[in-house]
């Protein structure tokens, strides 16, 4: 509130397990950013507010689901806004993996989770 921050949680990020290299697990990473990102998102009409109940995190977070793109096509590079982000738990392994993934220039596609009951 004091710094005009908002929260977005990226869910279902696949990561290989350190002990079991042939298996992977899905993780969630909560990100902080300027609240204007949510304003732009809500203006677009695509809103999925989910209540995050984790201790020490924001009461409301927009939840987006990780989706690995099948291509690095130029169409993925169009955007409506750009905002600086910071993981809430900067020292966690999932946050570190996500940060390194992005810093290595990899493409990420985020989508809204399907509302329960829809197919």
N, C-alpha and C positions, 0 to 999 in steps of 0.2 A: 504494500500500500504506500509506504513512504517513498519508494523508488519507482513507482509505476510499473511493477513487475507482474507478470502472469505466468502460469504454468501450463506446459503441454507435456503429456506423457506419451512416449512412443512405446507401443506394446508389441509383443511377439517378435523381438529381435533374435534371430537365430545365432548362436555362438557355439563353437566347438568347446567341449569340456577339456580342461587341461589333463586330468587323469585318464580320460578315455577319449583318445584322439578320434576314434571312429564314431562317436556319438555327439549329438548336439542338444542343447536345451534352449528354450525361449526365455528371454529376459525382458523386463520393462525398464526404461530409463526416463526419469522425469527431468525436464529442461526448464530453466527460467529464461525469460526474455521480456522485452518491453511489451506492455499490455496492448499497444497498437496492433500487434500481430493478431490478437484475438478480435479486435475491432474489424480489421480487414476480413478476417475469416468469417465472422458473423454477418458482415455486410454482403458477402457472397451468397448467403442463404444456406451454406453448408455447415451447419453447426451440430456438433455432437458433444454436449457437455456431460462429462462423467464425474461423479464425486469420488475423489481419491481420499481414502480414509487413513493413509499412512501417517504415522506420527511424525511431526516436524515438517510436513509438506503443506502445500496450499489446500484449502478446502475444496476449491473447484479447479479442475484441470480439463483442458480439451484433450481427448484421447484420440490418437491417430495410430493406425496399425501399419507395421513395417510390411513392405511388399517389395521383394527383390525384382528389379526390372529385368526383362529378358534381353534387353538391348541397351546400348549406351547412345541411343538415338538422340539427335539434336532436339526432337520434340520434347524431351524431358527437361530441357534447359530453360524453357519459358517459365517465368514466374511473375507474380503480382506484387511481391514485396520481399525485402531481405532484412533480416534482423539478427543481431548478435545473440548467441545463446550460450548458456552455461549449464552444465549438469548440476543437479541439486547435490548429488553425492559424487564429488569430483574424483575421489580416490577408489571408487568401486570398480571392479573389473569390467562389468557391462558398460559403464560410462567411458572408461578408458578405451575399450574396444570400439565403441561407437565413434568416439573422437578421432581415433587413429584411422578408422575406415573413411571418415569424411575428409580428413587431412590428406589422405592418399589419393584424393580426386575421384573416388568411386561415386557412382550415382545411386540415389536412394529414392524410392517412390513411396509416399505415405498416402494411405487412404483411410476414409472413415470406416470404423467398424460397422458391420450391418446391425441394424436395430434388431433387438430380440423379437423373434416371431416372424421375421421376413426371410424370404429365400433368395 
